[in-house]
Amino acid sequence: MRHSRMMLLFAALWLIPATATHAQPSRRVFRPRMTQPAIVLLNGNAPVINAQALNAKDAAYSFEITDPASGAVVAAREALTVADIPGVSSVHGENKNLTVQLPPSLAPGLYSLRVTSVIDGESATETIPRSVWVLAQAPDTVTFAHVSDTHAGDPRAAMAPSAETPDERREKVYRAACASGADFVILTGDLVSVPGNYKNEYRQAYEEIEAHVSCPVFAVPGNHDLYTTHATKESADGRTFWKRYFGDERYAFTIGRFAFVITNSYDWPAQYRNFMNQPLMRQVGSYSSGAMSLEQYDWLDQTLSALSGKTTLVFGHHLFRDYSTKNSDVPGLVAPDRVLELLAARGVTRYFAGHNHRNTEETVRGVILSTVVSAASDIPEDASWGFRKCTAHSATVSCEFISVVQRTD
C-alpha cells in the first residue's frame, strides 16, 4: 500500500513543465566537476590536475583559475600549461585527456575552473564551480560531513512537520555541514526524486549545491537519481542526467593516507530501472532496492587492491541488506554478500550509505555500516534533519550526528 501511495505522489509531478535553466554544468569538460573536484597536494611539487574534455578534431582548450565567490581570475591562462595525454580512455568514452599544470605560487584553497574551448570554429567559455581543491600537504586526519537523501522535488518532503520548507531544510543542512569544520561533504545519493521531472530537479539540485555548499563536495548516486522512463532512450535515463550534472557514478580519490571509494549501489540494467514498467520492477525488486553489476564488482576489487595500505572508506546509497533479494534472477548482478565479503577481505572497516532516511549503525563481518537521515525529506518521528560529522584517523573513524532542523510535531 505504501508503495502504491508513493507511486501516486510521484505520478502527480509527472506533467510539471520544465522551467528555464540557469546554472549549467560544462557540456565540454567532464572532469573535474563541482561534485568531483580535482585534488592537488602541493608538498613542494608543481600542482597538476587531470581533465577530461570533449574530443573533436582540432579541439583546443585553455583554462583559468578563478575565485568561486567573486569570479576574479586567480591564475590567468598564460600561467597554466595544458598538454594532451594520448591513449588514455575514459568512462565517458574516447575523450580528450589533458594535464593542466597550475602555477607553483597558487595558494591552498578551493577554486573554480574557467574553460575556454574552440571546437569546429565555435568558441565557448564555461565555469566549473569549486572544482579544484588545493591542499598544502597531506593531512594527518580528515573530517567530512555525510549528507544524504536531499531529494529535490520529493512530494513526501512537503508533508513533513517542519517550520521550514524542504528547500530551506536542504539549505540549512548544506550550510551547517560546511560550517561544522568539515574539510568536505559527501552526498550519498537521492539528490532528486521523480524521473518525469528530472529536467527540473537535476537543475535545482545542481543550483542548490552551487549556492549553499561552500566547501568541496563529492556525490554518490542513489536509486531516485538513476531511474529511466524508456528502456533504450539515453536522453530519458537518469544516468545521462547524472553524468551531465554530477560526473561519474563510481570513482575513487585519495587525500594523503586516506582513500575514499564511491560506488553505485543502484547498478541495474536499464530495463529494470524503467519507471514505466512497474510490474517488472516489482518482480525483481528494482523499484528501490540496490544492486551491483559484476563489472562494477570487478572494478571495486581492482580499486581496493590498488589502494592497499591506505585507510579506505567506501560509500554507496544502499546498505547491503537493502539490496534486492531477487537480483539473482537478473544476469550480470552479484549477491550483496559478495560485496560485503570483498570489503572485509580488502581491509575496509567503514561503509557509509543513506536510502533508509534513518541514523543507523551496525557491524557485519568486521565492517561498520552507517546510514544517516534524509537532509530534507521524510524522517522518523523521533529524528531531526541533519548530517553526520566524521573524522578519520590513521586507523579509526569517529562520527557524531549533528542536528540542524527539528520536527514541529
N, C-alpha and C positions, 0 to 999 in steps of 0.2 A: 504493500500500500504506500509506504514512504517513497519507494522508487517511482510509483505512478504519480504521486503528487509532485515530486521533483521534475519529472518529465513535463508535466503541465506547466509548471513555473518557467522552465527553460523554453518551452514552446511559445509561451506568451511573448517572449522577447524576439522571436524569430524574424518578424517582419519590421523591426526597427530599422529605419533607413540609415545608411551610412552618412556621417557628418563630414564636413570639410576637415581635412587633416592639417596639422600644424607641424609640430616637431616630427621629423622623419629620420630613420636610420639611414646610413650611407647605402646607396644602391651599387656603389662601385668598389668599396673596400669592405671585405667580410670579416677581417680581423686586423687589429683589435676592435672590440666592441665596448660600449658603455658597461655592459654586463659580463664582459670577458676581457678585462683590461690587460695590456702588456705590463709585466712586472720587471723592473730594472733594478738590480743591486749594483750600486756604484763600486764600493770596495776598492777604490783607486783605479778601476778599469774604465775604459771608454764605454759609455752607455749605448747599447744597441737594442733595437726591437725588431721583431719579425712582423711583416704584414702580408696579408693575402688579399689580392685585388682581382677585379675582373680582367680576364686575359683577352685581349683583342689585338689584331695586327697593328703594330706601331703605337700601342697604348703607352702613354707617358704619365708618370705620377711625380708630384712634388709635395712636400709636407712642411707644415709649420707647427710649432708647439705654442699653444695659447693658454691663457688663464681661464679656467672654467667660469668664473664669476663675471669678469669684465670683458672677456674676449680679446684682451690685449695680447699682442704677439710677444711671447717669451723667448722663442728661438726662431729666427727667420729662416726661410727655405734655403738661403745661401749657406747657413750654418749646419745644415743637415745633408749627409751624404747618403744617396739612395743607390742600391745595387740589386740586380736580379739574383735569385737563387735558382739556377737551372735544374730541371729534372726533379723538383720536389712536388709531390702530389698533395692534394688537399681533400678533406671530407666534402668540400663543396664541388669537387670536380677538378679539372685541369685549370687551375687558376694561376695567375701571375704571383709568384712568391718573391718577396722583397725583403732586404735588410735596410733598416733606416738607422744610420749612426747619428746619435744625438751629440750635441756639444758637451765636452767634458765639464764645462762650467755650470751645467744645469743643476740647480739645487734640488734636494729631495722635496717631493710633493706630488700632488695629483694634478694632471694636466689633461687638456683636450688636444685632439689631433685634427688640424685643419688640412684637408686634402684637396689639391687641385689636380684634376686629371684631364687629359685630352685623348679622346677616342673617336676615330673617324672624323677628325677635324672639329669635333664638338667639345668645348671646354665646360667643365662643371667644377664648382667648389662646394665641398661639404664639410661639416664639422662633426667629428665623433666625440661627444662629450665625455670628459673624465675617463679617458681610455688609456692613459699612460701613467703608471704609478711608479715613481722613482723613490727608492729607499737608499739611505746612506750605506747601510751594511745589513748583513743577515741578523735578525733579532734572536735573542735567547728564548723569548716567549712571544706568542702571537695571541691576540684577543679578537674574537669575531662575534658578531651578532647573528643568531639563527632566527630568521623570519620566514613565515610560511603562509600559504593559502591566503594571499591578499585578495584574490577573487574580484577583480574589476568587473562590474556588470552583474554580479550574482544577485538574483532576486531574493534569496534567503537572507542576505545581509540587511536589507531594508526592514525586515521584520524583527530583527534583534532588538531587545530592550536597551536603548542607549540614548544619551542626550546628544550624541554626535551622529552624523550621517556616516555611512560606510566610507565615503571619500575622506571625511575628516579623521576617521579612525586610522585609515591607512597612513595619512599624512603624519599623524601624531606618532605612530609606531616607527615609521621611517626616520623621522627626525630624532626621536628618542634613541633609536639604535645607534646612529652616528654620534650623538651627543654623549653616549654612555662611556666613551673611552675605547670603544671597539676600533680595531685597525681597519676592519672591513665588514661587510654584510654578505651573508649567503642566503638567497631566497630559494627555499626547497619546493617550488612548484605551485601550480594552480594560480598563476598570475591573472588569468582570465577565467571565463565561465562558460559561455554559450557559443557553440560553433557557428550558428547562424548569425551571430553578432560579432564575429571576430574582427571585422574591419574597424568597428568602433572600439572594441575592448582592447585589442592589442595596441592601438594608438594611445588609448587612455592609460594603460599600464606603463607604456614607454614614457609618456609625458610626465606621469606622476613620479616615476623613479628619477627622471632627469631633474624634476623640480624640487624633490624633497630628500633625496639620498645624496648627501654631500660627500660621503666617503666612498672608497672603492666598493664595488658590488659585483657579485657573481651569481648567475642564475642557473637553476635546475628545472627541467620541465616536469609538469605533472599531467595527469590524465585530462583535466579540463583544458589544458593548453594544446593537446595533440589530437583532438577529435577531427574527423573529417565529415563532410556531407556528401562525398562522392568517392566511390571505391577506387577510381583511377584518375580523377581530375586533380592535378597537383595544386591548382590555384584555390581549391576548396579545402585543402589539407592543412591542419594546424601545424604540421611540420614545416610547411612552406612559410607560414607566418612566423613561427619561432625562429627559423634561420634568418629571416629578413630582419626581425626586430632585436633578437637577443643572442644569436650566434649558434654555437654548436650545441647539440643535445648531450654530448658527453665529451669530457676533456679532463685534463689534469694540469695543475700548476703547483709550483714549489716556491717556498719562501725560506731560503736557507735550509735548515734541517727538517722543515715541515713540508709535507705533501698533502694536497687536497684533491680528491678524485671525485668528479661529478659524473653521475650515471643517469641514464634514462630508464626509469622503472615502469614506463608505460610503452614498452617496445613491441607492441602488437603490430602485425601486418595491417595494411590499410583497410582491408575488408572487415576486420574485427574492430576497427576504430570508427566505422561508419555510423554516425548518429542516426542515419535514415534507415538502418537495418536493426531495429531494436530486438527482434526475435533472435537474430544471430548473436548479438551482444549478450543477451540473457543466457543463451545456450552455453557459451564458453566463459561467461563471467567478465567480459571485457568492458562493460559499461563503466566500471570504476576500479576494478581490481588490477593489480600490477602484473607485469610480465617482462622477461628479459630474453632476447634472442640469443641463439648460440653464437652468432657473430659478435654481439656485444660482450658476451661472456668471455670469449677468446681475447678480445681487446682488453677487458678488465684484467684477465690473468696476466697478459703481457705487460700491461701498465704497472700493476702491483709488483711484478717481478723486477721491472726496471727501477722501481722506487725502493727496493730493498735497502734497509739501513736507515731510512728516514722515518720520522713519526708521521704515519699516514692515516688520515681521516677520510672516510668515504661518505658521500651524500647522495640521496635519492629522494623520490617523493613518497614511495610506499615502504612500509615495513615488510619484511618477508612473509609474515603471516597475513598480510593484506594482498598478497599475490593470489591470482585465481587458482582454485584447486582443480580446475578443468583444463589448464593450459597444456596438459599432456596430449589433449585431443588436437592441438594445433601444431603442425610440423614446424620445426626450427626454433622452438622455445625450450628453455631449460627449467627444471624444477627449482623452486626458490631455495630448497635445502642445499642445492649445489652451490648457489651463490653465497649463502652464509658459510658453508664449508670452505669455500675459496677464501673469503675474507679471513677466517680463522687460521687457515693454513699459511696465509701470507703475512700473518702477524698484525692484522688490523684489529684494533681494540675498541674503536668507536665508529658507529654508523648513525647518521642524523637524517631524519625524514619529517614529513608532515602528514597530509592526507586525512587523518582522523580528527583534526581540529581539537586535539587534546594534548595536555602535557603528560607524557608517559615516559617511563624508563624501565628497561628490563635487561638482564644479561642472559644471553643464549650462546652456548658454546664459547664462552670467554669473550664475546663481543657485546659491548654495551650498546643497546639500541634505544635511541631517544627520538621523541616527537615533540612538537611544540604546537600550541593552539593557533587557530587562524588569527591573522592580524586584523581582520575586518568582518568576516562572515560569521555564521552561527557557531556558538561555542557552548559548552555545558553551563548549567545554571550556577555552578559554584566556581566558575572560572572568570577571568578577565582577559581583555585583549592585550597582547604584549609580545615579548620575544625572549629568547634565551641568550644570555651573555656567557660565552665560553672562553676560557684561557687555556691554551695548550703549552705545556712544558715539554721537556725532552722525553719524559716517559709517562706523563699523566695529563688528563684534561679535566678541568673543573668547570661546572656550569651552574648558573643560577637563573631563575626566571625573573624577568623584570616586568612588572605590571604597569601598563600605560593608561588604559581606559577601562573604567568599571561599568558593569551592567547596572541598570537602574531598577531592576525588579527586586 
